[in-house]
Amino acid sequence: MAFSSYIKGTYEELVHKVSWPTWSELQNSAIVVMVASVIIALIVYLMDVSFKNVLELIYSIF
């Protein structure tokens, strides 16, 4: 009996208490996430390339 009341309470909360975003809000959020992901990927790539070059320089000395 506790499980069925949990399901009913969950359904009621999702239907009546949660404010769902509109389609345009979802699209805007997706664009922000994609742009941020590309920027972070570029930063990680640049760090990787610079560390590789620094280590190659250090290794070439020895």
Secondary structure by P-SEA (a helix, b strand, c coil): caaaaaaaaaaaaaccccccccaaaaaaaaaaaaaaaaaaaaaaaaaaaaaaaaaaaaaaac
